[in-house]
Amino acid sequence: MTTVRAKFKVQSVTESEGGLKTANLSPVTSGSSENDKFFKWTPGGQIQLGTINPDAAAQFVPGRQFYVDFTPADEAQKAD
């Protein structure tokens, strides 16, 4: 199974009417030797996640970093 791992940092979190919180994440670019490696070898881009789940939303704090793993769904389903 092929997995691509990236590392992203929460840039901002906004809250809309109705309690929807939206986290905006960007790839790490510096700050540690690990981040330098991720910046050099993994995909770039943006991630925007929205949730009304307070426990999930609490995880997304500006400045916090996350590993993001991309596994093809068709390969993951074969393992089931």
GIMO-V741114 format. One record per residue. PSI is psi in degrees with one decimal (none if undefined). OMEGA is omega in degrees with one decimal (999 if undefined). Layout:
psi;omega
PSI;OMEGA
PSI;OMEGA
This chain:
psi;omega
131.1;-179.7
127.4;177.4
137.0;173.7
126.6;179.0
133.0;175.2
166.6;178.7
124.1;-175.5
154.7;-179.9
135.4;177.8
120.6;178.9
-39.3;-178.4
159.7;174.6
129.8;177.7
154.5;178.1
131.9;179.3
167.9;175.2
140.9;-179.1
-0.3;175.4
5.3;178.0
123.1;174.9
134.8;-178.6
123.1;178.0
134.6;177.3
122.1;-176.5
146.7;176.4
155.8;178.4
147.0;174.3
148.9;-179.9
-20.5;-177.9
-174.5;176.6
-20.3;176.9
164.4;178.3
-34.1;176.7
-44.9;179.8
-37.7;177.0
-41.2;179.1
-43.9;178.7
-42.2;-179.9
-37.5;-177.4
-36.0;-167.3
-8.9;-175.8
165.4;-177.4
154.0;174.3
179.1;177.0
-163.2;-179.8
149.0;173.0
133.1;175.2
119.8;-178.3
135.1;176.6
142.4;178.2
149.6;171.8
1.0;178.6
112.4;-176.7
-37.0;-179.8
-40.3;177.5
-45.0;-178.1
-34.0;-178.1
-20.8;179.7
-25.2;-173.5
91.7;-178.8
132.2;178.7
132.6;-179.3
-20.5;-179.8
142.8;-177.6
147.0;-178.8
143.3;166.6
139.4;177.5
119.7;-179.8
131.2;178.0
113.6;178.0
127.0;179.0
130.6;-177.2
-36.0;-179.0
-34.2;177.9
-38.3;179.6
-37.0;-179.8
-31.7;178.4
-31.1;-178.5
-22.2;179.9
none;999
